[in-house]
Amino acid sequence: MKYPILKLLAPLTLISILIVGLAYMIIQHNLDRPVALPETMDLDPQGRLLWSIERGSNLSEVNTRLQNQRIILYPWLLTAYARLFDLTSIQAGEYWIDPTDTPLTLLNKFNRGQVVLYKITFLEGWTFKQWLQHLAEVPQFSAVTSMDQSELLEAADIDISHPEGWFFPDTYSYRKNDSLFDILNQAHKHMRSELSRAWQSRASDLPYKTAYEALIMASIIEKETGLAAERPAIAGVFVRRLLKGMRLQTDPTVIYGMGDRYQGNIRHRDLKQHTPYNTYRVNGLPPTPIAMPGAASIQAALHPQLGSSLYFVARGDGGHHFSDNMRDHLEAVRHYQIEQRAQEYQSAP
């Protein structure tokens, strides 16, 4: 009796296999079909569409939106496929939808988080105020203009009392849904990492008790340096002055202490005014960094050039003339700051 049953089941099994195979082919055909991007959409020159997934959106909502915009035809099919293969964890952000994309490639993009990345660059030597001004130029970070420094640091979960110097100048990537706190936190962690690594390999007999003091020195070096190659030499001058108990007497600290009062010139009365940042009046380092130093300035602060120079003066070409004693320094000042400027003035049209 069982043989007739087997003869009956065989065709049914074959039919089932054919149906399943046909269904699979139909599913694959629809999921592998290129998406539709009508020319009426706001496409870029390459024919791509910038498409956004907001935070909190689930896959069904996303697929329905794609259908409503006639980008895909069968959202339920893509949702079922995603659930079958555990591909329902999508990530928010902006995505490029390319004319060659298919529902399956879009699903993979959304799962991998292949979002559009933007870049923002902070230059070495910028102050925290300049960082905030630069951030405010980006529309999604414009809220920075309505917050004070303490609010920003708290919101970014950065536990420091003064922000100057604590953010590493570099180029950072961000997504549409990122906040300015994400960038500040990333830059702060980067600076802590750079400073910690450099501090561990510092030279011996330096006049710093903490890594923070080295960061303060690095910020001064950053602002004083015109030629990159001179960073170690300038660091050497400042380190030797500290070791000898001499005042740093550096203009950038005075300028920082003047704040908005600085209008491009330092007057004699500015040098006489007693502020924590006037290194013509106070001994040692100022209380905080005066800018964001880069890696090269941090290295110079922790590996200053050996030598005997204690003074330097700008030559007018971006570099400096270094002197070992006050007499030679005054002669260099006379030559570069007085005689040379007088000649340039006389030769000017």
ABEGO torsion letter per residue (X at the ends): XAAAAAAAAAAAAAAAAAAAAAAAAAAAAAAABBBBBBAABBBBAAGBBBBBBBBGBBAAAAAAAAAAAGABABAAAAAAAAAAAGAABBBBEBBBBBAABBAAAAAAAAAAGBBBBBBBBBBBGBBAAAAAAAAAABAAAAAAAABBAAAAAAAAGBBBABABGABBBBBBBBBAABBAAAAAAAAAAAAAAAAAAAAAABBBGBABABAAAAAAAAAAAAAABABAAAAAAAAAAAAAAAAAGBBAGBAAAAAAAAEAABAGBBBAAAAABBBAABAAABBEBBABBABBBBAAAAAAAABBBBEABABBBBAGAGBBBBBABAAAAAAAAAAAAAAAAAAAAAABX
